[in-house]
């Protein structure tokens, strides 16, 4: 492998988005998340959890509410 291939596919490579089973979507880096109403929310955190259950009191960010939902209602 060349150096460029090592960086793209090596053990340090990570996805930009991770879907947590039954939980939030983790996003990495400085970005903007648009909610269902079209409002934009900026995050500068290294990792941010975006709500996928639709029940968070701090939407679009996850507040852990999905943990209290029955399994059939989790994302």
C-alpha positions in Angstrom: 0.0 0.0 0.0 1.1 3.6 -0.6 0.9 6.2 2.1 -2.4 7.6 0.9 -4.0 4.1 1.0 -2.7 3.6 4.6 -4.4 6.8 5.7 -7.7 6.1 4.0 -8.0 2.4 5.0 -5.7 2.1 8.0 -6.8 1.4 11.6 -7.0 5.2 12.3 -9.6 5.7 9.6 -13.1 6.4 11.0 -16.5 7.1 9.4 -18.0 10.6 9.5 -21.3 9.2 10.9 -22.1 6.2 13.1 -25.7 4.9 13.7 -26.0 3.4 17.2 -28.5 0.6 17.2 -31.6 1.8 19.2 -29.9 5.1 19.9 -28.5 8.3 18.4 -26.5 9.1 15.3 -22.9 10.1 16.2 -21.4 12.7 14.0 -17.7 13.7 14.1 -16.2 17.2 13.7 -17.2 20.8 13.2 -20.5 20.7 11.3 -24.1 22.0 11.0 -27.1 19.8 11.6 -30.5 20.9 10.2 -33.6 19.9 12.1 -37.0 18.9 10.7 -38.1 22.6 10.8 -35.1 23.6 8.7 -33.3 25.4 11.6 -29.6 24.9 11.5 -27.6 24.0 14.6 -23.8 24.2 14.6 -21.6 21.9 16.7 -17.8 22.3 17.3 -17.5 19.2 19.4 -15.3 16.3 18.4 -18.3 13.9 18.6 -22.0 14.9 18.7 -25.0 12.7 19.3 -28.0 13.5 17.1 -31.5 12.2 18.2 -33.1 9.6 16.0 -36.1 8.7 18.2 -37.7 12.1 17.9 -38.4 12.3 21.7 -35.4 14.4 22.9 -36.1 17.5 24.8 -32.9 19.0 23.4 -33.5 18.2 19.8 -31.7 17.8 17.4 -29.3 16.5 20.0 -29.8 13.3 21.9 -30.6 13.5 25.6 -30.8 9.8 26.2 -34.6 9.6 26.1 -34.4 6.6 23.8 -33.3 4.5 26.7 -36.7 4.9 28.4 -38.6 3.9 25.2 -39.9 0.4 24.6 -37.5 -1.4 22.2 -40.1 -1.4 19.4 -40.1 2.5 19.5 -36.4 2.9 19.4 -34.7 3.8 16.1 
